[in-house]
Amino acid sequence: MFKLLELCANHREVTNLCPWSLQYDTNGKDLGKIYDVLQTPNNDVYWIEKPKQLLIPVLRDIVLDVNIDEKKVLIRPVGEWQDED
């Protein structure tokens, strides 16, 4: 439970500081910077604009870690939760 609370607190920092953080998946792939955080009724969504537009749902099973000090967000590989183009 502590990890979830810490992740939520760090997510609020991402929301306040966009655009800033680098988005990586667990394979080390750099997905770009978070341009904005979109708020939807069910969950927030990280919007990456470049190099390829990508919408990442802020869900526990997708966003694995938010490191404020290193300005990094770690997610599961996109192909595991979304069909890639």
C-alpha positions as CSV (number, residue, x, y, z in Angstrom):
1,M,0.0,0.0,0.0
2,F,2.9,2.4,0.8
3,K,4.3,2.0,-2.7
4,L,0.9,2.9,-4.2
5,L,0.6,6.0,-2.0
6,E,4.1,7.1,-2.9
7,L,3.4,6.5,-6.6
8,C,0.2,8.7,-6.4
9,A,2.1,11.4,-4.6
10,N,4.8,11.4,-7.3
11,H,2.2,11.4,-10.0
12,R,0.8,14.7,-8.6
13,E,4.4,16.1,-9.0
14,V,4.4,15.0,-12.7
15,T,1.1,16.8,-13.1
16,N,2.5,20.0,-11.6
17,L,5.8,20.0,-13.5
18,C,4.9,19.0,-17.1
19,P,6.5,19.0,-19.5
20,W,9.6,17.5,-17.8
21,S,9.9,13.8,-17.2
22,L,11.4,11.2,-19.5
23,Q,9.2,8.2,-20.1
24,Y,10.9,4.8,-20.2
25,D,9.6,1.3,-20.5
26,T,11.0,-1.7,-18.6
27,N,13.1,-2.6,-21.7
28,G,14.9,0.8,-21.4
29,K,13.2,2.3,-24.5
30,D,13.0,6.1,-24.3
31,L,9.5,7.1,-25.2
32,G,9.9,10.9,-25.0
33,K,8.9,13.6,-22.6
34,I,5.5,13.9,-21.0
35,Y,3.9,17.0,-22.7
36,D,0.8,17.1,-20.5
37,V,-1.4,15.1,-18.2
38,L,-5.0,14.7,-19.4
39,Q,-7.6,14.2,-16.8
40,T,-10.4,11.8,-17.6
41,P,-13.3,10.6,-15.4
42,N,-11.6,7.2,-14.7
43,N,-7.9,8.0,-14.7
44,D,-5.3,10.5,-15.8
45,V,-3.4,10.0,-19.0
46,Y,0.2,11.0,-19.8
47,W,0.4,12.6,-23.2
48,I,3.7,12.2,-25.0
49,E,3.9,14.3,-28.1
50,K,7.4,13.5,-29.6
51,P,9.1,11.5,-31.1
52,K,5.8,9.6,-31.5
53,Q,2.4,10.7,-30.1
54,L,1.5,8.3,-27.3
55,L,-1.3,8.3,-24.6
56,I,-0.4,6.4,-21.5
57,P,-3.1,5.6,-19.0
58,V,-1.9,6.3,-15.4
59,L,-2.9,2.9,-14.0
60,R,-1.0,0.7,-11.5
61,D,-0.5,-2.1,-13.9
62,I,1.0,0.3,-16.6
63,V,2.9,3.0,-14.7
64,L,5.4,1.1,-12.5
65,D,7.4,3.9,-11.0
66,V,7.6,7.7,-10.9
67,N,11.0,9.0,-9.8
68,I,10.8,12.7,-9.1
69,D,14.5,13.2,-8.4
70,E,15.6,11.7,-11.7
71,K,12.5,13.0,-13.5
72,K,11.7,9.6,-14.9
73,V,8.5,7.6,-15.2
74,L,8.8,3.8,-15.8
75,I,6.0,1.9,-17.6
76,R,5.4,-1.5,-18.9
77,P,6.4,-1.9,-22.6
78,V,3.7,-0.4,-24.8
79,G,3.1,-3.6,-26.8
80,E,2.0,-5.4,-23.6
81,W,-1.0,-3.1,-23.0
82,Q,-1.7,-1.4,-26.4
83,D,-1.4,-2.4,-30.1
84,E,1.6,-0.6,-31.5
85,D,1.5,0.9,-35.0
